[in-house]
Amino acid sequence: MPPLTHLLALGGMLFSLGVFGVLTRRNAIGILMAIELMLNGVNINLIAFARYVWANSALGQVFVIFIITVAAVEAAVGLALIISIFRTRGTVNADEVDLLKW
């Protein structure tokens, strides 16, 4: 089993890569993929803490299952919104979509 610091570094790198993707992408699908990377980084950290800190508790695994469920719902709703925006606007670039502006 790898040490806790290696797992936390891996989770932190995934989360940082996701934040970078959210801040630099213009494509809405790319933004959704970056959010999924952020959630996976959090999942790795939760499993690492559950293994090393709370060895006899299933609390970390329960949180991970909850986050995976939320990520699946977020992906389904996000893709439905993107398809709807693409049908009305013809683009999925986040900077060109101004549906809430008057």
C-alpha positions as CSV (number, residue, x, y, z in Angstrom):
1,M,0.0,0.0,0.0
2,P,1.4,3.4,-0.9
3,P,2.0,5.9,1.9
4,L,-0.7,8.5,2.8
5,T,1.4,11.4,1.4
6,H,1.6,9.9,-2.1
7,L,-2.2,9.3,-2.2
8,L,-2.8,12.9,-1.0
9,A,-0.4,14.3,-3.5
10,L,-2.1,12.3,-6.3
11,G,-5.6,13.6,-5.2
12,G,-4.3,17.1,-4.9
13,M,-2.8,17.0,-8.4
14,L,-6.0,15.7,-9.9
15,F,-8.0,18.4,-8.1
16,S,-5.5,21.1,-9.3
17,L,-5.7,19.8,-12.8
18,G,-9.5,20.0,-12.6
19,V,-9.4,23.6,-11.3
20,F,-7.1,24.5,-14.1
21,G,-9.4,22.9,-16.7
22,V,-12.5,24.7,-15.3
23,L,-10.7,28.1,-15.4
24,T,-9.1,27.8,-18.8
25,R,-11.7,25.8,-20.9
26,R,-14.2,27.5,-23.1
27,N,-16.0,24.4,-24.2
28,A,-18.8,23.4,-21.8
29,I,-18.1,19.7,-22.2
30,G,-14.5,20.2,-21.3
31,I,-15.6,22.1,-18.2
32,L,-17.8,19.2,-17.1
33,M,-14.9,16.8,-17.6
34,A,-12.7,19.1,-15.5
35,I,-15.3,19.0,-12.7
36,E,-15.3,15.2,-12.9
37,L,-11.5,15.3,-12.4
38,M,-12.0,17.5,-9.3
39,L,-14.5,15.1,-7.9
40,N,-12.2,12.1,-8.5
41,G,-9.3,13.9,-6.7
42,V,-11.6,14.4,-3.7
43,N,-12.6,10.7,-3.8
44,I,-9.0,9.6,-3.8
45,N,-8.3,11.8,-0.7
46,L,-11.4,10.5,1.1
47,I,-10.4,6.8,0.5
48,A,-6.8,7.6,1.6
49,F,-8.0,9.1,4.8
50,A,-10.5,6.3,5.4
51,R,-7.8,3.8,5.0
52,Y,-5.1,5.5,7.1
53,V,-7.0,7.6,9.7
54,W,-10.3,5.8,10.2
55,A,-9.2,2.2,9.7
56,N,-12.2,0.5,11.2
57,S,-14.9,2.9,9.9
58,A,-16.7,2.8,6.5
59,L,-17.3,6.6,6.7
60,G,-14.9,7.4,3.8
61,Q,-16.4,4.8,1.5
62,V,-19.9,6.1,2.2
63,F,-18.9,9.6,1.3
64,V,-17.2,8.3,-1.9
65,I,-20.4,6.5,-3.0
66,F,-22.4,9.7,-2.3
67,I,-19.9,11.8,-4.4
68,I,-20.0,9.2,-7.3
69,T,-23.8,9.4,-7.2
70,V,-23.8,13.2,-7.3
71,A,-21.2,13.2,-10.1
72,A,-23.4,10.9,-12.2
73,V,-26.4,13.1,-11.7
74,E,-24.3,16.2,-12.4
75,A,-23.1,14.7,-15.7
76,A,-26.6,13.7,-16.8
77,V,-28.1,17.1,-16.0
78,G,-25.1,19.0,-17.4
79,L,-25.1,17.1,-20.7
80,A,-28.9,17.6,-21.0
81,L,-28.4,21.4,-20.5
82,I,-25.5,21.4,-23.0
83,I,-27.6,19.6,-25.6
84,S,-30.5,22.0,-25.1
85,I,-28.2,25.0,-25.4
86,F,-26.6,23.6,-28.5
87,R,-30.0,23.1,-30.2
88,T,-31.0,26.7,-29.5
89,R,-27.7,28.5,-29.9
90,G,-25.7,26.2,-32.1
91,T,-22.6,26.4,-29.9
92,V,-21.3,24.9,-26.7
93,N,-18.7,27.6,-26.0
94,A,-19.3,28.9,-22.5
95,D,-18.3,32.5,-23.3
96,E,-20.8,32.7,-26.2
97,V,-23.8,31.5,-24.2
98,D,-25.6,34.5,-22.6
99,L,-29.1,33.0,-22.0
100,L,-29.6,34.9,-18.7
101,K,-28.8,38.3,-20.2
102,W,-31.5,40.6,-21.4
